[in-house]
Amino acid sequence: MKYQKKARIILANNIKYYRLKKDLSQEDLAELLETTPVYLSSLENAKRNIRLDYIEHIANTLEVNIKDLFIEREIVEKKRPRRKKIK
């Protein structure tokens, strides 16, 4: 793994980890973040860089400490929760 992408991969995996822990689909979390599922997917697949302010927004939305998004853990297997209607 290239050193340039390691932090991005850890962050991507944790976004997915906490999203699934809250039983949210990508569409649900994207709606809560006021973004698109395509953008969220690119973040969860470590395909995009992300601003620090937006990482904080994600942490707040997922109700986790920002440092928790940088804890190295086992790679989360793909799993898709059912779509919920977010109000």
C-alpha positions as CSV (number, residue, x, y, z in Angstrom):
1,M,0.0,0.0,0.0
2,K,1.4,3.4,-1.0
3,Y,2.0,5.7,2.0
4,Q,0.1,8.5,0.2
5,K,-3.1,6.5,0.3
6,K,-2.9,4.7,3.7
7,A,-4.7,7.4,5.6
8,R,-7.3,7.8,2.9
9,I,-8.0,4.0,3.0
10,I,-8.2,4.0,6.8
11,L,-10.7,7.0,6.7
12,A,-12.7,5.3,3.9
13,N,-13.0,2.1,5.8
14,N,-14.1,3.9,9.0
15,I,-16.7,5.9,7.2
16,K,-18.2,2.6,5.9
17,Y,-17.7,1.0,9.4
18,Y,-19.6,3.6,11.3
19,R,-22.3,4.0,8.5
20,L,-23.0,0.2,8.7
21,K,-22.9,0.3,12.5
22,K,-25.7,2.9,12.4
23,D,-27.5,0.6,9.8
24,L,-27.5,3.3,7.2
25,S,-27.3,2.8,3.4
26,Q,-25.0,5.0,1.4
27,E,-28.1,6.8,0.2
28,D,-29.2,7.5,3.7
29,L,-25.9,8.8,4.9
30,A,-25.5,10.9,1.7
31,E,-28.8,12.5,2.4
32,L,-27.8,13.3,6.0
33,L,-24.6,14.8,4.7
34,E,-26.4,16.7,2.0
35,T,-24.3,15.2,-0.7
36,T,-24.8,12.5,-3.4
37,P,-24.5,8.7,-3.0
38,V,-21.9,8.8,-5.8
39,Y,-19.7,11.2,-3.9
40,L,-20.0,9.2,-0.7
41,S,-19.2,6.0,-2.6
42,S,-16.0,7.6,-3.9
43,L,-15.0,8.5,-0.3
44,E,-15.8,5.0,1.0
45,N,-13.7,3.5,-1.8
46,A,-10.7,5.9,-1.1
47,K,-11.0,7.4,-4.6
48,R,-11.1,11.0,-3.5
49,N,-9.2,13.4,-1.2
50,I,-11.4,15.0,1.4
51,R,-11.2,18.4,3.2
52,L,-10.6,18.3,6.9
53,D,-13.7,20.4,7.5
54,Y,-15.8,17.7,5.7
55,I,-14.2,14.9,7.7
56,E,-15.5,16.8,10.8
57,H,-18.9,17.1,9.3
58,I,-18.9,13.3,8.6
59,A,-17.8,12.6,12.2
60,N,-20.5,14.8,13.6
61,T,-23.2,13.2,11.4
62,L,-22.1,9.7,12.4
63,E,-21.9,10.9,16.0
64,V,-18.3,9.8,16.5
65,N,-15.2,11.5,17.6
66,I,-13.1,12.7,14.6
67,K,-10.1,10.6,15.8
68,D,-12.3,7.5,15.6
69,L,-12.3,7.9,11.8
70,F,-8.5,7.3,11.8
71,I,-8.3,4.2,13.8
72,E,-6.8,1.3,11.8
73,R,-9.1,-1.7,11.8
74,E,-9.9,-4.7,9.6
75,I,-11.3,-3.9,6.2
76,V,-15.1,-3.8,6.3
77,E,-16.8,-6.3,4.0
78,K,-19.4,-4.9,1.7
79,K,-22.8,-5.1,3.2
80,R,-25.8,-3.1,2.1
81,P,-28.5,-2.1,4.7
82,R,-32.0,-1.4,3.4
83,R,-32.7,2.1,2.4
84,K,-34.6,4.2,5.0
85,K,-36.5,7.3,4.4
86,I,-34.6,10.1,6.2
87,K,-36.7,13.1,7.2
